[in-house]
Amino acid sequence: MGYRTGNVKSWLEHPLEIGPIYPFVGWESVMFLACVTFCVALMVWKIKTENAHYAAKVRLLKETGELSRILGESPASEMANGQEHGNS
C-alpha cells in the first residue's frame, strides 16, 4: 500500500515506469466488498419496504371492498348470503 504517484515529467514515458495514477491504490478489493455489501443491503431494505407498502395497499383495498370490485369478484358478504354479484 505504499504506492505513490510522483510528478509526471513527461506523458511520453512508459506507463509502467510512472506507476499508478489513481487514488487509494491497494484498496480495490476492500472498496469492491464495501460496494457489494452496500448494494445487497440496499436491495434487501428496498424489497422489505416495498413489500410492506404493497401489503398495506392490498389490506386497504380489501377492507373497502375495492379490490373485489376491481377484480370483478363478488364481495364476501354477498357470497355468504348466497347472492351473486348483480342479482338481488
Gaussian input, Z-matrix of N, CA and C with variables (Angstrom, degrees):
# hf/3-21g

backbone

0 1
 N
 C     1     B1
 C     2     B2     1     A1
 N     3     B3     2     A2     1     D1
 C     4     B4     3     A3     2     D2
 C     5     B5     4     A4     3     D3
 N     6     B6     5     A5     4     D4
 C     7     B7     6     A6     5     D5
 C     8     B8     7     A7     6     D6
 N     9     B9     8     A8     7     D7
 C    10    B10     9     A9     8     D8
 C    11    B11    10    A10     9     D9
 N    12    B12    11    A11    10    D10
 C    13    B13    12    A12    11    D11
 C    14    B14    13    A13    12    D12
 N    15    B15    14    A14    13    D13
 C    16    B16    15    A15    14    D14
 C    17    B17    16    A16    15    D15
 N    18    B18    17    A17    16    D16
 C    19    B19    18    A18    17    D17
 C    20    B20    19    A19    18    D18
 N    21    B21    20    A20    19    D19
 C    22    B22    21    A21    20    D20
 C    23    B23    22    A22    21    D21
 N    24    B24    23    A23    22    D22
 C    25    B25    24    A24    23    D23
 C    26    B26    25    A25    24    D24
 N    27    B27    26    A26    25    D25
 C    28    B28    27    A27    26    D26
 C    29    B29    28    A28    27    D27
 N    30    B30    29    A29    28    D28
 C    31    B31    30    A30    29    D29
 C    32    B32    31    A31    30    D30
 N    33    B33    32    A32    31    D31
 C    34    B34    33    A33    32    D32
 C    35    B35    34    A34    33    D33
 N    36    B36    35    A35    34    D34
 C    37    B37    36    A36    35    D35
 C    38    B38    37    A37    36    D36
 N    39    B39    38    A38    37    D37
 C    40    B40    39    A39    38    D38
 C    41    B41    40    A40    39    D39
 N    42    B42    41    A41    40    D40
 C    43    B43    42    A42    41    D41
 C    44    B44    43    A43    42    D42
 N    45    B45    44    A44    43    D43
 C    46    B46    45    A45    44    D44
 C    47    B47    46    A46    45    D45
 N    48    B48    47    A47    46    D46
 C    49    B49    48    A48    47    D47
 C    50    B50    49    A49    48    D48
 N    51    B51    50    A50    49    D49
 C    52    B52    51    A51    50    D50
 C    53    B53    52    A52    51    D51
 N    54    B54    53    A53    52    D52
 C    55    B55    54    A54    53    D53
 C    56    B56    55    A55    54    D54
 N    57    B57    56    A56    55    D55
 C    58    B58    57    A57    56    D56
 C    59    B59    58    A58    57    D57
 N    60    B60    59    A59    58    D58
 C    61    B61    60    A60    59    D59
 C    62    B62    61    A61    60    D60
 N    63    B63    62    A62    61    D61
 C    64    B64    63    A63    62    D62
 C    65    B65    64    A64    63    D63
 N    66    B66    65    A65    64    D64
 C    67    B67    66    A66    65    D65
 C    68    B68    67    A67    66    D66
 N    69    B69    68    A68    67    D67
 C    70    B70    69    A69    68    D68
 C    71    B71    70    A70    69    D69
 N    72    B72    71    A71    70    D70
 C    73    B73    72    A72    71    D71
 C    74    B74    73    A73    72    D72
 N    75    B75    74    A74    73    D73
 C    76    B76    75    A75    74    D74
 C    77    B77    76    A76    75    D75
 N    78    B78    77    A77    76    D76
 C    79    B79    78    A78    77    D77
 C    80    B80    79    A79    78    D78
 N    81    B81    80    A80    79    D79
 C    82    B82    81    A81    80    D80
 C    83    B83    82    A82    81    D81
 N    84    B84    83    A83    82    D82
 C    85    B85    84    A84    83    D83
 C    86    B86    85    A85    84    D84
 N    87    B87    86    A86    85    D85
 C    88    B88    87    A87    86    D86
 C    89    B89    88    A88    87    D87
 N    90    B90    89    A89    88    D88
 C    91    B91    90    A90    89    D89
 C    92    B92    91    A91    90    D90
 N    93    B93    92    A92    91    D91
 C    94    B94    93    A93    92    D92
 C    95    B95    94    A94    93    D93
 N    96    B96    95    A95    94    D94
 C    97    B97    96    A96    95    D95
 C    98    B98    97    A97    96    D96
 N    99    B99    98    A98    97    D97
 C   100   B100    99    A99    98    D98
 C   101   B101   100   A100    99    D99
 N   102   B102   101   A101   100   D100
 C   103   B103   102   A102   101   D101
 C   104   B104   103   A103   102   D102
 N   105   B105   104   A104   103   D103
 C   106   B106   105   A105   104   D104
 C   107   B107   106   A106   105   D105
 N   108   B108   107   A107   106   D106
 C   109   B109   108   A108   107   D107
 C   110   B110   109   A109   108   D108
 N   111   B111   110   A110   109   D109
 C   112   B112   111   A111   110   D110
 C   113   B113   112   A112   111   D111
 N   114   B114   113   A113   112   D112
 C   115   B115   114   A114   113   D113
 C   116   B116   115   A115   114   D114
 N   117   B117   116   A116   115   D115
 C   118   B118   117   A117   116   D116
 C   119   B119   118   A118   117   D117
 N   120   B120   119   A119   118   D118
 C   121   B121   120   A120   119   D119
 C   122   B122   121   A121   120   D120
 N   123   B123   122   A122   121   D121
 C   124   B124   123   A123   122   D122
 C   125   B125   124   A124   123   D123
 N   126   B126   125   A125   124   D124
 C   127   B127   126   A126   125   D125
 C   128   B128   127   A127   126   D126
 N   129   B129   128   A128   127   D127
 C   130   B130   129   A129   128   D128
 C   131   B131   130   A130   129   D129
 N   132   B132   131   A131   130   D130
 C   133   B133   132   A132   131   D131
 C   134   B134   133   A133   132   D132
 N   135   B135   134   A134   133   D133
 C   136   B136   135   A135   134   D134
 C   137   B137   136   A136   135   D135
 N   138   B138   137   A137   136   D136
 C   139   B139   138   A138   137   D137
 C   140   B140   139   A139   138   D138
 N   141   B141   140   A140   139   D139
 C   142   B142   141   A141   140   D140
 C   143   B143   142   A142   141   D141
 N   144   B144   143   A143   142   D142
 C   145   B145   144   A144   143   D143
 C   146   B146   145   A145   144   D144
 N   147   B147   146   A146   145   D145
 C   148   B148   147   A147   146   D146
 C   149   B149   148   A148   147   D147
 N   150   B150   149   A149   148   D148
 C   151   B151   150   A150   149   D149
 C   152   B152   151   A151   150   D150
 N   153   B153   152   A152   151   D151
 C   154   B154   153   A153   152   D152
 C   155   B155   154   A154   153   D153
 N   156   B156   155   A155   154   D154
 C   157   B157   156   A156   155   D155
 C   158   B158   157   A157   156   D156
 N   159   B159   158   A158   157   D157
 C   160   B160   159   A159   158   D158
 C   161   B161   160   A160   159   D159
 N   162   B162   161   A161   160   D160
 C   163   B163   162   A162   161   D161
 C   164   B164   163   A163   162   D162
 N   165   B165   164   A164   163   D163
 C   166   B166   165   A165   164   D164
 C   167   B167   166   A166   165   D165
 N   168   B168   167   A167   166   D166
 C   169   B169   168   A168   167   D167
 C   170   B170   169   A169   168   D168
 N   171   B171   170   A170   169   D169
 C   172   B172   171   A171   170   D170
 C   173   B173   172   A172   171   D171
 N   174   B174   173   A173   172   D172
 C   175   B175   174   A174   173   D173
 C   176   B176   175   A175   174   D174
 N   177   B177   176   A176   175   D175
 C   178   B178   177   A177   176   D176
 C   179   B179   178   A178   177   D177
 N   180   B180   179   A179   178   D178
 C   181   B181   180   A180   179   D179
 C   182   B182   181   A181   180   D180
 N   183   B183   182   A182   181   D181
 C   184   B184   183   A183   182   D182
 C   185   B185   184   A184   183   D183
 N   186   B186   185   A185   184   D184
 C   187   B187   186   A186   185   D185
 C   188   B188   187   A187   186   D186
 N   189   B189   188   A188   187   D187
 C   190   B190   189   A189   188   D188
 C   191   B191   190   A190   189   D189
 N   192   B192   191   A191   190   D190
 C   193   B193   192   A192   191   D191
 C   194   B194   193   A193   192   D192
 N   195   B195   194   A194   193   D193
 C   196   B196   195   A195   194   D194
 C   197   B197   196   A196   195   D195
 N   198   B198   197   A197   196   D196
 C   199   B199   198   A198   197   D197
 C   200   B200   199   A199   198   D198
 N   201   B201   200   A200   199   D199
 C   202   B202   201   A201   200   D200
 C   203   B203   202   A202   201   D201
 N   204   B204   203   A203   202   D202
 C   205   B205   204   A204   203   D203
 C   206   B206   205   A205   204   D204
 N   207   B207   206   A206   205   D205
 C   208   B208   207   A207   206   D206
 C   209   B209   208   A208   207   D207
 N   210   B210   209   A209   208   D208
 C   211   B211   210   A210   209   D209
 C   212   B212   211   A211   210   D210
 N   213   B213   212   A212   211   D211
 C   214   B214   213   A213   212   D212
 C   215   B215   214   A214   213   D213
 N   216   B216   215   A215   214   D214
 C   217   B217   216   A216   215   D215
 C   218   B218   217   A217   216   D216
 N   219   B219   218   A218   217   D217
 C   220   B220   219   A219   218   D218
 C   221   B221   220   A220   219   D219
 N   222   B222   221   A221   220   D220
 C   223   B223   222   A222   221   D221
 C   224   B224   223   A223   222   D222
 N   225   B225   224   A224   223   D223
 C   226   B226   225   A225   224   D224
 C   227   B227   226   A226   225   D225
 N   228   B228   227   A227   226   D226
 C   229   B229   228   A228   227   D227
 C   230   B230   229   A229   228   D228
 N   231   B231   230   A230   229   D229
 C   232   B232   231   A231   230   D230
 C   233   B233   232   A232   231   D231
 N   234   B234   233   A233   232   D232
 C   235   B235   234   A234   233   D233
 C   236   B236   235   A235   234   D234
 N   237   B237   236   A236   235   D235
 C   238   B238   237   A237   236   D236
 C   239   B239   238   A238   237   D237
 N   240   B240   239   A239   238   D238
 C   241   B241   240   A240   239   D239
 C   242   B242   241   A241   240   D240
 N   243   B243   242   A242   241   D241
 C   244   B244   243   A243   242   D242
 C   245   B245   244   A244   243   D243
 N   246   B246   245   A245   244   D244
 C   247   B247   246   A246   245   D245
 C   248   B248   247   A247   246   D246
 N   249   B249   248   A248   247   D247
 C   250   B250   249   A249   248   D248
 C   251   B251   250   A250   249   D249
 N   252   B252   251   A251   250   D250
 C   253   B253   252   A252   251   D251
 C   254   B254   253   A253   252   D252
 N   255   B255   254   A254   253   D253
 C   256   B256   255   A255   254   D254
 C   257   B257   256   A256   255   D255
 N   258   B258   257   A257   256   D256
 C   259   B259   258   A258   257   D257
 C   260   B260   259   A259   258   D258
 N   261   B261   260   A260   259   D259
 C   262   B262   261   A261   260   D260
 C   263   B263   262   A262   261   D261

   B1=1.4384
   B2=1.5192
   B3=1.2621
   B4=1.4438
   B5=1.5195
   B6=1.3271
   B7=1.4557
   B8=1.5160
   B9=1.2781
   B10=1.4589
   B11=1.5235
   B12=1.2875
   B13=1.4513
   B14=1.5116
   B15=1.2943
   B16=1.4614
   B17=1.5162
   B18=1.2883
   B19=1.4602
   B20=1.5187
   B21=1.2943
   B22=1.4590
   B23=1.5212
   B24=1.3139
   B25=1.4668
   B26=1.5228
   B27=1.3288
   B28=1.4543
   B29=1.5194
   B30=1.3167
   B31=1.4692
   B32=1.5254
   B33=1.3085
   B34=1.4551
   B35=1.5242
   B36=1.3311
   B37=1.4653
   B38=1.5254
   B39=1.3145
   B40=1.4613
   B41=1.5411
   B42=1.3477
   B43=1.4687
   B44=1.5257
   B45=1.3258
   B46=1.4615
   B47=1.5262
   B48=1.3057
   B49=1.4577
   B50=1.5295
   B51=1.3260
   B52=1.4638
   B53=1.5215
   B54=1.3272
   B55=1.4627
   B56=1.5234
   B57=1.2948
   B58=1.4655
   B59=1.5228
   B60=1.3253
   B61=1.4661
   B62=1.5283
   B63=1.3263
   B64=1.4642
   B65=1.5237
   B66=1.3298
   B67=1.4663
   B68=1.5265
   B69=1.3117
   B70=1.4601
   B71=1.5310
   B72=1.2862
   B73=1.4608
   B74=1.5147
   B75=1.3227
   B76=1.4537
   B77=1.5226
   B78=1.3074
   B79=1.4644
   B80=1.5278
   B81=1.3154
   B82=1.4544
   B83=1.5241
   B84=1.3168
   B85=1.4688
   B86=1.5297
   B87=1.3190
   B88=1.4642
   B89=1.5246
   B90=1.3158
   B91=1.4635
   B92=1.5272
   B93=1.3232
   B94=1.4606
   B95=1.5235
   B96=1.3226
   B97=1.4702
   B98=1.5288
   B99=1.3182
   B100=1.4603
   B101=1.5298
   B102=1.3107
   B103=1.4649
   B104=1.5201
   B105=1.3330
   B106=1.4626
   B107=1.5265
   B108=1.3247
   B109=1.4632
   B110=1.5220
   B111=1.3082
   B112=1.4604
   B113=1.5210
   B114=1.3318
   B115=1.4698
   B116=1.5224
   B117=1.3206
   B118=1.4668
   B119=1.5286
   B120=1.3131
   B121=1.4669
   B122=1.5275
   B123=1.3126
   B124=1.4595
   B125=1.5233
   B126=1.3232
   B127=1.4647
   B128=1.5271
   B129=1.3206
   B130=1.4680
   B131=1.5224
   B132=1.3333
   B133=1.4654
   B134=1.5223
   B135=1.3236
   B136=1.4590
   B137=1.5232
   B138=1.3158
   B139=1.4676
   B140=1.5209
   B141=1.3299
   B142=1.4694
   B143=1.5246
   B144=1.3265
   B145=1.4577
   B146=1.5206
   B147=1.3271
   B148=1.4619
   B149=1.5288
   B150=1.3225
   B151=1.4668
   B152=1.5228
   B153=1.3276
   B154=1.4611
   B155=1.5262
   B156=1.3161
   B157=1.4654
   B158=1.5299
   B159=1.3305
   B160=1.4622
   B161=1.5205
   B162=1.3187
   B163=1.4687
   B164=1.5255
   B165=1.3259
   B166=1.4633
   B167=1.5227
   B168=1.3181
   B169=1.4650
   B170=1.5280
   B171=1.3270
   B172=1.4610
   B173=1.5219
   B174=1.3171
   B175=1.4585
   B176=1.5333
   B177=1.3312
   B178=1.4596
   B179=1.5289
   B180=1.3295
   B181=1.4605
   B182=1.5243
   B183=1.3263
   B184=1.4642
   B185=1.5187
   B186=1.3347
   B187=1.4679
   B188=1.5195
   B189=1.3105
   B190=1.4599
   B191=1.5221
   B192=1.3261
   B193=1.4567
   B194=1.5171
   B195=1.3089
   B196=1.4606
   B197=1.5255
   B198=1.3248
   B199=1.4547
   B200=1.5154
   B201=1.3306
   B202=1.4619
   B203=1.5291
   B204=1.3456
   B205=1.4610
   B206=1.5238
   B207=1.3167
   B208=1.4665
   B209=1.5221
   B210=1.3182
   B211=1.4655
   B212=1.5192
   B213=1.3243
   B214=1.4557
   B215=1.5047
   B216=1.3009
   B217=1.4636
   B218=1.5148
   B219=1.3093
   B220=1.4570
   B221=1.5178
   B222=1.3402
   B223=1.4632
   B224=1.5210
   B225=1.2948
   B226=1.4687
   B227=1.5230
   B228=1.3299
   B229=1.4717
   B230=1.5247
   B231=1.3217
   B232=1.4556
   B233=1.5228
   B234=1.3090
   B235=1.4625
   B236=1.5210
   B237=1.3127
   B238=1.4611
   B239=1.5235
   B240=1.3318
   B241=1.4592
   B242=1.5241
   B243=1.3373
   B244=1.4485
   B245=1.5187
   B246=1.2931
   B247=1.4519
   B248=1.5093
   B249=1.3054
   B250=1.4435
   B251=1.5158
   B252=1.3071
   B253=1.4630
   B254=1.5188
   B255=1.3284
   B256=1.4515
   B257=1.5160
   B258=1.2846
   B259=1.4550
   B260=1.5224
   B261=1.3353
   B262=1.4573
   B263=1.4929
   A1=111.93
   A2=117.82
   A3=120.62
   A4=113.55
   A5=118.04
   A6=120.39
   A7=110.47
   A8=114.48
   A9=120.13
   A10=107.88
   A11=113.73
   A12=118.61
   A13=108.05
   A14=115.06
   A15=119.14
   A16=109.87
   A17=116.27
   A18=120.68
   A19=108.94
   A20=115.54
   A21=120.29
   A22=107.01
   A23=114.97
   A24=119.67
   A25=111.17
   A26=115.12
   A27=119.01
   A28=107.94
   A29=116.62
   A30=120.68
   A31=111.18
   A32=116.79
   A33=120.79
   A34=111.54
   A35=117.69
   A36=121.26
   A37=110.00
   A38=114.78
   A39=121.11
   A40=108.59
   A41=118.63
   A42=120.67
   A43=114.38
   A44=118.11
   A45=119.89
   A46=111.94
   A47=117.19
   A48=120.66
   A49=111.42
   A50=116.59
   A51=120.25
   A52=110.16
   A53=117.43
   A54=121.76
   A55=110.10
   A56=116.55
   A57=119.90
   A58=111.36
   A59=115.45
   A60=119.27
   A61=110.80
   A62=116.24
   A63=120.50
   A64=108.22
   A65=117.08
   A66=119.87
   A67=112.49
   A68=116.45
   A69=125.48
   A70=112.70
   A71=116.61
   A72=121.29
   A73=109.00
   A74=116.83
   A75=122.52
   A76=112.81
   A77=117.39
   A78=121.69
   A79=112.21
   A80=118.26
   A81=121.52
   A82=112.44
   A83=118.00
   A84=120.40
   A85=111.22
   A86=116.99
   A87=120.37
   A88=110.26
   A89=116.96
   A90=121.01
   A91=111.02
   A92=117.48
   A93=121.35
   A94=110.62
   A95=117.00
   A96=120.29
   A97=111.65
   A98=116.97
   A99=120.28
   A100=110.69
   A101=117.62
   A102=121.61
   A103=111.83
   A104=117.67
   A105=121.11
   A106=110.11
   A107=117.33
   A108=121.45
   A109=110.77
   A110=117.25
   A111=121.35
   A112=111.30
   A113=117.21
   A114=120.99
   A115=111.60
   A116=117.53
   A117=120.65
   A118=110.24
   A119=117.22
   A120=120.58
   A121=110.69
   A122=117.66
   A123=121.47
   A124=111.16
   A125=117.30
   A126=120.69
   A127=111.32
   A128=118.03
   A129=121.29
   A130=109.83
   A131=117.09
   A132=120.97
   A133=110.96
   A134=117.26
   A135=121.42
   A136=111.25
   A137=117.95
   A138=121.12
   A139=110.44
   A140=117.25
   A141=120.24
   A142=111.73
   A143=117.57
   A144=119.64
   A145=111.78
   A146=118.18
   A147=120.21
   A148=110.95
   A149=117.58
   A150=119.84
   A151=111.15
   A152=117.36
   A153=120.52
   A154=111.00
   A155=116.70
   A156=121.23
   A157=110.93
   A158=116.52
   A159=119.86
   A160=111.71
   A161=118.24
   A162=120.63
   A163=110.33
   A164=116.82
   A165=120.59
   A166=110.78
   A167=117.32
   A168=120.71
   A169=111.18
   A170=117.36
   A171=121.13
   A172=110.30
   A173=116.84
   A174=120.96
   A175=110.68
   A176=117.12
   A177=121.24
   A178=111.07
   A179=117.06
   A180=120.03
   A181=111.57
   A182=117.50
   A183=120.58
   A184=110.95
   A185=116.91
   A186=120.69
   A187=111.56
   A188=117.77
   A189=121.24
   A190=112.28
   A191=118.71
   A192=122.27
   A193=113.03
   A194=116.53
   A195=121.64
   A196=111.70
   A197=117.31
   A198=121.06
   A199=111.17
   A200=117.40
   A201=119.98
   A202=110.83
   A203=117.34
   A204=119.73
   A205=110.87
   A206=116.60
   A207=120.99
   A208=110.45
   A209=117.01
   A210=121.05
   A211=112.41
   A212=117.50
   A213=121.09
   A214=113.24
   A215=116.91
   A216=121.27
   A217=109.03
   A218=115.23
   A219=119.91
   A220=108.48
   A221=117.37
   A222=119.41
   A223=110.55
   A224=117.10
   A225=122.21
   A226=111.26
   A227=118.41
   A228=120.27
   A229=110.98
   A230=118.16
   A231=120.71
   A232=111.01
   A233=117.19
   A234=120.43
   A235=110.29
   A236=117.50
   A237=120.95
   A238=110.96
   A239=118.09
   A240=122.31
   A241=112.66
   A242=117.48
   A243=120.84
   A244=113.15
   A245=118.07
   A246=121.65
   A247=110.08
   A248=115.39
   A249=119.44
   A250=108.87
   A251=115.52
   A252=121.21
   A253=110.01
   A254=116.70
   A255=121.59
   A256=113.41
   A257=120.42
   A258=123.79
   A259=109.96
   A260=116.36
   A261=119.74
   A262=110.65
   D1=9.93
   D2=-177.69
   D3=-91.93
   D4=19.16
   D5=-179.10
   D6=-73.74
   D7=136.17
   D8=174.82
   D9=-137.84
   D10=143.98
   D11=176.32
   D12=-92.01
   D13=121.77
   D14=177.37
   D15=-80.72
   D16=-174.05
   D17=176.68
   D18=-69.25
   D19=135.97
   D20=177.32
   D21=-89.03
   D22=113.46
   D23=-177.63
   D24=-83.48
   D25=-32.86
   D26=-179.97
   D27=-151.43
   D28=135.13
   D29=179.05
   D30=-82.11
   D31=2.11
   D32=178.67
   D33=-89.58
   D34=-4.08
   D35=179.59
   D36=-71.21
   D37=164.73
   D38=177.03
   D39=-70.20
   D40=131.03
   D41=-175.84
   D42=-57.76
   D43=-32.57
   D44=-179.75
   D45=-69.96
   D46=-22.49
   D47=177.82
   D48=-79.48
   D49=-27.14
   D50=-179.54
   D51=-75.85
   D52=-41.08
   D53=-177.31
   D54=96.48
   D55=-174.88
   D56=-177.92
   D57=-66.91
   D58=142.08
   D59=-178.86
   D60=-122.19
   D61=32.96
   D62=177.32
   D63=-132.44
   D64=156.79
   D65=-177.25
   D66=-76.80
   D67=163.68
   D68=175.86
   D69=59.89
   D70=42.42
   D71=177.49
   D72=-63.81
   D73=130.64
   D74=-179.47
   D75=96.36
   D76=-9.77
   D77=-179.55
   D78=-99.87
   D79=9.92
   D80=-174.54
   D81=-58.88
   D82=-45.60
   D83=-177.44
   D84=-68.58
   D85=-37.95
   D86=177.90
   D87=-65.72
   D88=-43.31
   D89=178.48
   D90=-64.76
   D91=-39.56
   D92=177.90
   D93=-61.91
   D94=-46.91
   D95=178.94
   D96=-64.15
   D97=-37.56
   D98=177.33
   D99=-64.17
   D100=-42.16
   D101=178.72
   D102=-65.83
   D103=-43.60
   D104=178.92
   D105=-63.88
   D106=-44.00
   D107=178.23
   D108=-60.83
   D109=-44.99
   D110=178.77
   D111=-61.64
   D112=-45.01
   D113=-178.87
   D114=-64.16
   D115=-43.00
   D116=179.07
   D117=-65.38
   D118=-44.31
   D119=178.70
   D120=-62.66
   D121=-40.14
   D122=178.32
   D123=-63.23
   D124=-42.99
   D125=179.87
   D126=-66.09
   D127=-41.27
   D128=178.27
   D129=-62.85
   D130=-46.46
   D131=178.75
   D132=-61.87
   D133=-43.42
   D134=-177.92
   D135=-65.46
   D136=-42.13
   D137=178.96
   D138=-64.01
   D139=-43.07
   D140=179.71
   D141=-63.74
   D142=-45.04
   D143=-178.19
   D144=-69.29
   D145=-37.17
   D146=178.34
   D147=-69.11
   D148=-40.27
   D149=177.03
   D150=-61.71
   D151=-41.98
   D152=178.22
   D153=-65.01
   D154=-39.95
   D155=179.52
   D156=-63.60
   D157=-48.00
   D158=-178.40
   D159=-70.08
   D160=-33.41
   D161=176.36
   D162=-64.09
   D163=-39.56
   D164=177.54
   D165=-65.61
   D166=-40.42
   D167=178.28
   D168=-64.38
   D169=-43.71
   D170=178.88
   D171=-64.10
   D172=-42.43
   D173=178.57
   D174=-60.09
   D175=-43.25
   D176=178.28
   D177=-64.54
   D178=-42.35
   D179=179.31
   D180=-65.89
   D181=-35.61
   D182=177.91
   D183=-69.02
   D184=-41.07
   D185=-178.42
   D186=-64.29
   D187=-36.80
   D188=-178.35
   D189=-87.09
   D190=-7.15
   D191=-178.45
   D192=79.11
   D193=4.03
   D194=-178.12
   D195=-68.54
   D196=-35.40
   D197=-178.55
   D198=-63.15
   D199=-45.83
   D200=-179.86
   D201=-67.77
   D202=-33.31
   D203=176.93
   D204=-66.33
   D205=-42.74
   D206=-179.81
   D207=-65.79
   D208=-40.46
   D209=-178.77
   D210=-80.23
   D211=-7.33
   D212=178.70
   D213=77.18
   D214=22.98
   D215=-179.73
   D216=-97.85
   D217=158.61
   D218=174.80
   D219=-77.43
   D220=139.82
   D221=176.00
   D222=-62.80
   D223=155.70
   D224=-176.51
   D225=-62.13
   D226=-32.79
   D227=-178.60
   D228=-67.55
   D229=-38.10
   D230=178.38
   D231=-70.95
   D232=-36.33
   D233=179.27
   D234=-67.80
   D235=-34.35
   D236=-179.96
   D237=-69.01
   D238=-31.38
   D239=179.00
   D240=-84.29
   D241=-2.19
   D242=179.05
   D243=83.31
   D244=10.37
   D245=179.26
   D246=-98.52
   D247=146.21
   D248=175.92
   D249=-100.49
   D250=161.65
   D251=-178.35
   D252=-61.93
   D253=125.64
   D254=177.56
   D255=94.72
   D256=-16.44
   D257=179.79
   D258=-106.13
   D259=136.47
   D260=179.31
   D261=-106.26

